[in-house]
Amino acid sequence: MASLIDTHLHLDACEFDSDRAQLWSLAQQAGVEGAVVPAVAPDQWPSQWERLAGLPGIFHAWGVHPCFVDAAHAWAEAQAGRALTDEEAASIGTAALAQWIATHGAVAIGEIGLDRFAGAPPTARQQVWFEAQLALAERLHLPVLCHARRAVEEVRIRVRRRALPGGILHAFNGSLAQATDLIHHGFALGFGGAMTYNRANHLRRLLAELPLDAIVLETDGPDIPPVWAADRALRRSEPADLPLYAHYIAQLRQISVESVAQATTATAQRLLQIALA
């Protein structure tokens, strides 16, 4: 099977601290030759860089996750030494993000976006940080990795307003019409463990109908483990799950696994300018 790319893997997460290198080695043996690790907050960027140093095939995206904007706001206030408005904090955060990318490089800005789940930070604060990071992505001509939990339509509208080189809507769960519009504007759609769930009929219909070259694979490890993990409440999602997702899509579309691997990898490489060794 052709090489695979996990386009969304939080390999730096503490859930992987005990066996990170071993898990990544097993994934590579299974054909996962590359992974994109998105960041979540400024105070986490250094640990992500340090924990993944030396692992082959790892590519970094940097940004502020919508669920971490409160933490990022507090970080910015600590940098400034005073209370800040949301706009001031996002300005300090994106300036730091630009400097970090200039030093460390990036294949994308992410994980950014909006989250409407219960308990998420205030919508207005999320919107300020999202717009500031979209503006930076536009200025740096970098693709974006977008989180859009219960917020696909607003994320779609906001990314369309920008002159972006495309990106990925991670864990996509929108409509076919929304998917078609995003594809038209240079985006791919990320699918992983959720498509295997018993009630995920909508996702399976999308995967059967969408153009194959608009789909990318992801695990979102350690989150969203597949349905065949009997102890899903406890089990991590791992990068070695990715080939199973390729097989799953191949069965849905009644095509070869090789076709799925080649198409999804080519799309990830094109969008994120990734070169595998």
N, C-alpha and C positions, 0 to 999 in steps of 0.2 A: 504494500500500500504506500502511496505517496506520503511525504512528510506532512504532519499536521501542525497547526498553530492554535494554541489556546489564546484567544483574543481577550480574555478577562480572567485573570487568576491572581488572587491576593496571596501569593506565595510567601510574603513577608509576615503574614498574620501569625500571632502567637500560637495558634492551633497547630502550626507546623514546626514549632521550635525544636521538638525532640527528634525529628527525622526529616527535616527539610531536604537536605542533600540526597538522602536515600530515595525519597519520594520522587524527586526530580529525575534522578538517574533511572528509576523504574519507568517513568513516563517516557523518557527518551528512548529507552529500549523498546517501548511499545509503539514508537513512531511519532511521538510528540517532540518535534525538534525545536520548537520555539514557543514562547509564551510572553504575553504582554501583561505587565504588573501595573495596575493603576494605583495611584496614591489617593489618600483621603484627607490629609490635613497637614499644615506646615510643620508642626512639631513631630510628625511621623516621617517626613521625607528623609532625614538622615538615617533613621533606623532601617528604612526600606533599602536604601543604597548599601548600607553596611551588611545587612543580613543576606543580601543576594550577590554580593561581590564574589566573583570567581565562578559562578554557576554559568555554564555555557547556554547560549540560546535565549537569554533573558533580555527583554526589552522593556524600558520604563516609560510610563506616562505619568505626568505630574499634575496635580490639581487639588481642589477642595471639594469633597463629596457633599451633597446637600444635607445629609444627616449630621455633618460635622461643622456646619457653618457657625454654630454657637461657640464651639471650641476654637475655631479659627478667629472668630471675633475677639475672644479673650486673649488669644495669642497676639493679635495685632495691637490690642490695648496695652499688653505688657511691653511690646516693642516701643510703643509711643509714650508710655508712662502716663497715660491719661485716658479718660473715657472718650469713646469715639462713636460717631454715627455709623450706621451700616455702610454708607457710601465711603466714609473715611477708612473704615476697617478693610473693606474690600479693595480699596486703592492700595493700601499698604500690603495686603496679602498678594495682590496680583503683581506688584512691583517686586516682591520677594520671589514670587513664582518665576517671573521673567529672568531674574538674576540666577536662580537655581538652574533653570533650563539652559541658560547660556554657559554655565559651568559643567553641567552633567549630561546635557543632551536630552532629547525626548523624541519618541515616535508619535506622541499625541499629547493633548491636554485632557486630563481626566483623572479621576472619575468626577465629572461635573453633571449638573442637571437639577431636577426637581423631584421632590418626594412628598406625596400627599397622604402617606400612611399615618395612622394615629400615633401621636407622640413625636412626630417629626418637628424640627425647628419651625419658627414662624415663617409663613409663606413669603412675606415681604422680604425678610432677610435672605431666604434662599434665592429669590429672584434677583436681588442686588448682586450677590456673589456669582450667580450663573451668568448674568449679563456681562459682568466685569471680565469673567474668564472667556466668554465667547469673544469679546472684543480683543483680548490678548491673543487668542487663537487666530483670529482674523489678521491681526497685525503681524504675527509670526508665521502665518501661512501654515499652520499645523492643523491636522484633523482633530476631532474631539471624540472622546468616549463618554456617552451620555447615559445617565441613570434617569429613568422616567416612570417611577412607580406611581400608578394612578395619575399620571400627568403626561401621557403621550401627546395629547393634542397641544398642550401649551408648549412643550419642548419642541414639537414639530414646527409650530408657528415661529418660535424664537430662533431656531437654527436657520430657518428659511430666510430670515431677515439679514443674515450675515453672508459675506462673501468667503465662505469656508471651502477648503479643499476636500470636503466630505467628512466622514466619520462613521461611527457605529452606535446604533441604539442598542444598548446592552439589555439582555433579558427582555426582548421585545414581546409585548402582549397587546399591541394595538390592532386596529382593523386592517383589512386588506387595502382599503382606500388610503389610509394613513401610510401603510407600508409602501404602496405604489408611489405616493407623492415623495416620500423620503428617498426612495431609490432614484427617482427622477432628479433629485437634488444632490446626488452623489453619496448617499448613505447606504451602508449595509446594515443588516439586522442580525443581532446575536441570539443564538439559541443554545440551550444546554439542558440541564437536568429536568427543568419544568416540563419539557415536551414529553417526557416519559410518564407523567402522572396520569392516573386513571381518568381524571375529569378534564384533561387538557385537549379536548377535541378541537377547540379553536386553533391552538398552536399547531396541531397536526394538519389541519386543513391549510393553514398558511404554508407550512413546510412542503406540502404537496403542490401548492399552486404558485408560490413565488418563483421568480427566476433563480436558478441554482447559483448564478454568479452574484446574487444579492444576499446570500446567506454566509455567515461566518459561525464558527464553533467556539464555544466557551464553556468553562466549568463554573466560574465564579467561586472556585474553591477558596475557603472551606465551606461556602454556603451552597444551597440548592443541590443536595445530593440526589441521585437518580432514584426512581421508584424501586429498582431491584435491590436497593440497600434496605434490608428488612428493618434495621434499627436506624431509620432515617433521622430520628430525633437526636441521635448521638453521633452518627457517622459523619465524617467530613466528606465533602466533595473533593476529589483529588485529580490532579492532571492526567493520571493514567485512565480516568473515565472517558477521556475525549475520544479515543478510537471507538468505544461503544456507541457514542452519539453519532459518529459517522456511519456506523453500521445501521443504527436505528433509522436515520434519514434515508439511507439507501433502500431499506425495506419499504418505507413509506412511499418513496418515489418509484420503486421497482427499477432501480438502476444499480450499477456496480458501486461498491464501496470506493473503488479507485476513482470513479468519476466525482464522488462527493469530496474525497480528500483533495483531489487536484483543484477542483473549483473553489472550495472554501479557502484553501491555502493561497491560491493565486489572488483571490479577492483581498485577503488580509495583507498580503505582500504589496499589492497595488495601493491600497488605501493608506497603509502605515509605512510604506517605503522600507519594508523589512527584507533583509537578505539573509537567508539561512546559510550556514557554513557548508 
